[in-house]
Amino acid sequence: MNPRTCTAVAVALVAIAAVGLPARQQPPAEAKPRDADRDAIVQSAKAFADAFNKGDARTIAAMWTADAEFHAPSGKIFRGRAAIEAGFADLFKAEPQAKIDVVVEAVRFPAADLAIEEGILRQTRHGKDLPTSTVYRVTHVREGGQWRMAVSDEIAAGVDRLDDLDWLLGEWKGKAGDGEMTLTFGRDGKKPFVQGKFTRTEKGKEAAAGTFRIAADPETGRLRSWHFDDDGGHGQALWVRDGNRWVLDAAGVLGDGTPTASVNVLGRVDADAITWRSIDRTLAGQPLPDTVPVRLTRVVAGGK
């Protein structure tokens, strides 16, 4: 059982995420009909993370409706508050050092007293283990004026193959603020990895650059990447496919040893266009703003 925790996710190219694409510009504040409800859902997600990080299964269970359902990544379904509380209690005994962060990406309201929350959940366990992430969806209902979770699903990752990345082979370019971002993916004969380069320029000058390799980790069978920055920084990450995008969860250090972490999303627009976005970024443990999405187009086709 692995309630509301992740299987595996990943990212190379931490330097681009950490040292920075431009921060997302916030739109002017406007009054929206469901702002108060949306804020309540977001606060509920934060409260869930706080209770999880304290190992408080009882408080977590109280956030659900009496007959709620939790669909675990393992396929097991926990029905009712008692079963949900017992499941989380078992998890906290098995993994007492597990911690989570929740990134709410969207909240929708199909009906007056019904809300659907979607986002990314990051888990860290202990030591230098890489964080893992998963995509989640929670259906909330309003009972007695309070929003409670009714159904929660974590979308477990399938088995990803290196060949699943072959469509990325080639060179991609896109505008990033006052500069440009370039990603290059390629294969070297029958070697069991994808290799590549990344660069980011600002006002015509190189701001970040490095190389990376993506391969199936022989220990786990999951896709993992390793990157090496020109300034001496390095890191590694896990990759997991989510529909038409890859969710990438990375950890590494800059050239001066400063630790970095981020969740990056590489989305497929079509065969010759992708998007890159970095969220949940930290530098030396301190949060950084999300970056604006960057659209990159294929300028050179690649091959095996």
N, C-alpha and C positions, 0 to 999 in steps of 0.2 A: 504494500500500500504506500502510495506516495502523494498524499493530499496536496493539491494546489501547489505542487513543486514541479520542477522541470525534468526533462530528459537530457537533451543536449543541444547546445547552440553555440554560435561561434562567430569569430572574425579575425581576419588578418588586417593589416593596414592600420594599426592603432595610431600611428603617428599622425595620419590625416585627421582622425577623429579627435586626438588629444590636443594637437597644436593648432588645429582649427580651421574649419570652414566658418563663414560668417554666422553669427547667432541669428536664430529665427526672429524676424520682426513681428512684434505683437500687434494685432489690429486694434484700432481705437475701441475703447470700451463702449459697449452698447447694451442697453437693457434687452434681455431676451426672456420670453415667457417662461422657460423652464430653467433659468439660471439657478434658482434656489434648489430645485430638485437635483440638478446636475451636481451642484456643489455638495449636496448631501451624499450622493453616490460616491463621489471622489473621496470625501471624508471617511466614508465607510471602508473604502479600499485601504486608506491609510491606517484606520483602526484595526483592520484585519492584519496588516503587516506588523503593527505594534504588538498585537496579541500573539502572533506567531513567534516573533522574535523574543518574547518573554516565556514561550512554551506554555501559554495559557489556553488549553483546549476548551475549558468551560466557557470562557469569554467568546471564543471563536464560535462555538455551537450556538450561543445566544444570539448571534447575528443572523441566524437562519430562521425560516418559518418552521413550525412544528413538524410538518411532513415534507421538509425539503429533501432534495436529492443532490448528492455530490458524485459526479462521474469521474473516477480517477483515471489517470493515463494508463494504468494497468488493465482497464476494462471493468474493474469492480465498481459496483454502485452502492453507495452508502445512503440509506433512506432513514430520515428522521434525525432529530437533534441528538438523541442518545448514541446512535450509530456513528454520527459525524464526530461527536466528542470523543468517543472511544478510538476512532480511527486516528484523529490527530494526537491523542494521548500516546498511542502506540508509536507514531512517527517521532514524537519528541523523545521517547525513551530510546528509540533506535538511533536517532541522529540528534543528540542534544545540542550540538554546535551549529545546526543548520539555521541560517538567517535568510530573509527574503526582502526584496524591494519590489514594489508594484508600480508599473508605469501604465496609467489609464490612457488609452489612445482614443476611445470614443464612448459616448453615452447616448443612446437613442431611446425615444419614448413612443412605442407603438400604440399605447393607450394611456389614459389619464393616470392609472395606478400601476402601470407596467413599465419597466425600464430594462434595457439590455446594455450591459457594460462589457467592453472588449479591451484587451491590452496585452502587455507582455509582463511576465513574472520572472524575476531573476532570483536564483538561489545560490548562496555560497555556503560551503560546509566548513572547512577548516584548512589551516595551513596555506600552502600555495596552490591548492586545487583551483582550477579554473572555474569561474561561475558558470552556471547553466541557466538557460531561459526556455520558456515555453509560451505559446499563445493560449490565452484563456478567454472564456465567455461566461458571464454570469447574468442570469435573469433575476431581476428584483421585482418584488411586489410591495405595495404600500398597505400596511396593516395598522389600523388605529393611528394613522398619521406618521408612522415610522417605516422607512424603507428596510426590507429584510431580503436576504438571499433566498431564492426558491429553488433554482436549479443552477448548478455550476459544472462546467466542462473544461477540462484541460486537454488541449489537443496534442496528443503525444506524437513525437517524431517517428517517421518510418525509417527504414534502412536506406540511407543515401549512398549512391555510388559516385566515384570520381567521374565516370562518364557523363553523369548528370550535369557537369559543368562544361562539357565540350562546346555548347552553344555560346559560351563566353569567350572562346578563343579569338584573339584579335586585339586590336587597339581601340580604345574608347576615349573620347574627349568631351569635356563639358565646361561651361563657365561656372566659376565659383567666386562670387563677389567681384573684386577687381582683378581676379586672376583666372587660372585655368587648372583643371584637374584632369590627369591622364592615368588610365589604368591599362595595362597590357597583360594579357593571359596567353600562354603558349604551352606546347608539349615538346619534349625532346625525345623523338623516337618512341620507343616502347617503355621508357622509364615510367615508373608508377606514381607520377605526380604531375601537377600543373604548376608551372613556374611563371613568375611575372615580375613586373616593375610598377611602381607608382611614383608620380611626381605631382607636386602642387606648386604653382607659380603665383606670385603676387606682383602686379605692375611690371611684368616682364622678367622678374628675378625669381630664381628657384627658392622656395620656402621650405620644402620638405621633399625627400626622395628616399627610395629604398627598394629592396627586392623581397619577394616572398615565395613560398612553396606551399601548395595544398596537396594533401595526400590522405589516404585512409590510414588511420592510426592502427598499427598492427596489434596493439594491446586491446583496443575496444571495437575496432571495425568502423568507427565513426570518422567522419571527415574532420580533419584538423589542419590548421595552417600555422606556419612559422614565418615571421617577418624579421628583417634586419634593416635598420635605418642607416642612412649614410652618416649620421652624426653619432653612431654607436649605440643607439637605442635598439631594443629588440622586444619580442613578445610572441605569444602563441594564442591560438583560439580554436573554438569548435564551430562547425557550420551545421545548420539544419534547415531543410526546405519547408516552407509554409506556403502552399499554393503556388502563386507566381512570383514569390520572393524568397530570398534567403535571409534568415535572421541570424546575425553574427554577434557573438558575445566574446569580447576580447579582454586580455589583461597583458600588461607589459611594463616597460620602463623607458623613459627618455634617455638621451645620451648622458645626462648628468645624474642618472639613477632615480629620478623622480617617478614613482609608480603611477600608472594610468589604467583606466578601465572605461569601457563603453559598450553599449548595445548599438549595432549598426544594422541597417536594413538595406539590402541590395535587391531592388525590385525589377522585374522584367516588364517593360512597357510593350515591346514587341521584339521581333528577331534582331532589330538593329538599334534599339534604344533601351536604356536602363536608367534607374534612379538610384541615388545614394543618399542616405540620411543617417546621421549619428545622433543618438539620444542617450539619456542616462549616463552622461559623461562625468568622469571624475579625474582630477589631477591632484596627486598627493592627498587623496581622500576627500578633497573639497569639490563640490558640484560645479559643473560648467554648464552654460546654456546649451540647449539643443541647436544643431546646425540647421540651416535651411536645406531642403531637398535639392540635390543637384541632378540635372538630367544630362546624361552622357549618351552620345551617339557613336556608332561604330564607324571608324574612319579607315581601318584596315582589317580585312577579313583574316581569320586565322585558320589553322588546321593542325592535324595531329602530326 
